[in-house]
Amino acid sequence: MQRIVLDTNVLVNGVQDDLSYAYRIIQNVIHGELEGVASTAILQEYEHMATRLITDEEYLDMLDDYYDRLVIVNPRKHYRLSDDPSDNKFLDAAVEGEAQFIISNDAHLLDLGDVDGVRIVTPEHFLHSTDDGEEWQSMVQMIGISR
């Protein structure tokens, strides 16, 4: 199963937009189709930002479901690669947790591209690069379009 680390911006924005790529990724973690990875520092940031920015109880409950599914790691290696020092914790957790992806909309992280085998991509790029077309084929079949 693929392991991912979500940047806080993706988590907080994604949980509030059920049509977004980020929302779909969050749901995939909740339903066990992806494995989410975080450190305690990331989890604290998630919770801090969520309580500041989200007031809808349904969204907060969804975040609790997401947190419950996370694999929490204690990074031993600490990177100093991002121009924004607060972003380095995502690199630390991803490498320690053997994640394949960090999913972010943050230019400081995206500019790094790849760090020790961890690809840093947007939610849209992640879903397009990992989607084998199954979901699209199911949708086509469901609405009755023949090829």
KAKAZI-V571693 format. One record per pair of residues at least 12 apart in sequence whose C-alpha atoms are under 6 Angstrom apart, sorted by the first residue. I is the first residue (numbers start at 1). GAP is how many residues later the second one is. D is the distance in whole Angstrom. If there is no record, write none. Layout:
i=I gap=GAP d=D
i=I gap=GAP d=D
This chain:
i=2 gap=32 d=6
i=3 gap=32 d=5
i=3 gap=33 d=6
i=3 gap=96 d=4
i=3 gap=97 d=6
i=4 gap=32 d=5
i=4 gap=33 d=6
i=4 gap=95 d=5
i=4 gap=97 d=5
i=4 gap=98 d=6
i=5 gap=31 d=6
i=5 gap=32 d=5
i=5 gap=97 d=5
i=6 gap=96 d=6
i=6 gap=97 d=5
i=7 gap=97 d=5
i=8 gap=38 d=6
i=10 gap=94 d=6
i=21 gap=102 d=6
i=21 gap=103 d=6
i=22 gap=101 d=6
i=30 gap=36 d=5
i=36 gap=34 d=5
i=37 gap=33 d=5
i=37 gap=34 d=5
i=37 gap=35 d=6
i=38 gap=34 d=5
i=38 gap=55 d=6
i=39 gap=33 d=5
i=39 gap=34 d=5
i=39 gap=35 d=6
i=39 gap=54 d=6
i=75 gap=17 d=6
i=75 gap=18 d=6
i=75 gap=21 d=5
i=78 gap=14 d=5
i=82 gap=26 d=6
i=83 gap=25 d=6
i=100 gap=18 d=5
i=101 gap=17 d=5
i=101 gap=18 d=5
i=101 gap=19 d=6
i=102 gap=18 d=5
i=103 gap=17 d=6
i=103 gap=18 d=5
i=103 gap=19 d=5
i=103 gap=20 d=6
i=104 gap=18 d=5
i=105 gap=17 d=5
